[in-house]
Amino acid sequence: MQEISFAVNGEYVELNQLLKLVGLCDSGGAGKVIVASGDVTVDGKQELRKTAKIRPGQEVCLGDIKILVTTE
């Protein structure tokens, strides 16, 4: 499993924007499509809210990619 560490600048980052910022898709709109497909989990639970607020300490997974969200 590939792990990516992402440092949040601020209190949170929206899920679709996180997928874009780590390079898993080309745009926030493409991120929304990925989230809507049901393939994304946050802390082990399926997440369907495209703009869910992802905060430091949370773990987002898409396929075999794990994104660890940290503070800046």
Backbone torsions as a table, in degrees:
resi	resn	phi	psi	omega
1	MET	NA	131.8	178.6
2	GLN	-84.3	133.6	178.0
3	GLU	-112.5	133.4	176.5
4	ILE	-121.1	132.5	176.2
5	SER	-101.3	131.8	-179.4
6	PHE	-129.0	124.2	-180.0
7	ALA	-94.1	121.6	-179.7
8	VAL	-78.5	130.8	174.6
9	ASN	-98.5	95.2	-175.5
10	GLY	120.6	-161.6	-175.4
11	GLU	-79.1	-37.2	-176.8
12	TYR	-157.0	171.2	172.1
13	VAL	-133.8	141.2	178.2
14	GLU	-71.8	144.8	-174.1
15	LEU	-56.6	-48.2	-178.6
16	ASN	-62.9	-34.7	177.9
17	GLN	-71.2	-35.4	177.5
18	LEU	-60.0	-45.1	179.8
19	LEU	-60.8	-37.0	177.6
20	LYS	-69.7	-46.1	-174.9
21	LEU	-65.3	-29.2	178.2
22	VAL	-90.6	-0.4	174.1
23	GLY	89.6	16.7	179.8
24	LEU	-84.8	-11.8	175.1
25	CYS	-153.5	168.5	-174.4
26	ASP	-86.2	-22.3	-176.1
27	SER	-151.1	166.7	176.3
28	GLY	-63.6	-33.8	177.2
29	GLY	-63.9	-41.2	177.0
30	ALA	-66.2	-34.6	176.5
31	GLY	-62.7	-39.2	178.4
32	LYS	-62.2	-39.4	179.3
33	VAL	-64.8	-42.0	179.1
34	ILE	-62.6	-44.9	179.9
35	VAL	-63.8	-43.5	-179.3
36	ALA	-63.0	-24.8	-179.7
37	SER	-70.5	-15.5	178.5
38	GLY	86.9	10.4	-176.6
39	ASP	-89.5	-3.3	-175.6
40	VAL	-103.5	135.4	173.4
41	THR	-120.8	147.0	175.3
42	VAL	-122.8	120.5	-177.0
43	ASP	52.4	39.2	174.8
44	GLY	84.5	0.3	-179.4
45	LYS	-118.5	138.7	179.4
46	GLN	-57.3	135.4	-180.0
47	GLU	-121.2	120.8	-179.7
48	LEU	-109.7	-5.6	178.0
49	ARG	-80.1	113.2	-173.6
50	LYS	-62.7	-34.1	-178.0
51	THR	-110.5	32.6	177.2
52	ALA	-57.0	140.0	-179.3
53	LYS	-81.6	115.6	179.8
54	ILE	-100.8	122.5	-175.2
55	ARG	-111.7	161.0	177.1
56	PRO	-53.5	140.0	-179.2
57	GLY	98.7	-13.2	179.3
58	GLN	-89.0	158.8	-177.9
59	GLU	-124.4	124.6	-179.6
60	VAL	-112.9	132.0	179.5
61	CYS	-123.5	139.8	173.7
62	LEU	-138.1	109.9	-175.8
63	GLY	61.4	-125.1	-179.8
64	ASP	-99.6	20.3	179.0
65	ILE	-110.0	128.1	178.9
66	LYS	-114.2	128.0	178.0
67	ILE	-109.1	119.8	178.0
68	LEU	-98.7	118.0	-176.4
69	VAL	-93.0	126.5	-178.0
70	THR	-125.9	175.3	174.2
71	THR	-87.8	158.0	-177.6
72	GLU	-75.1	NA	NA
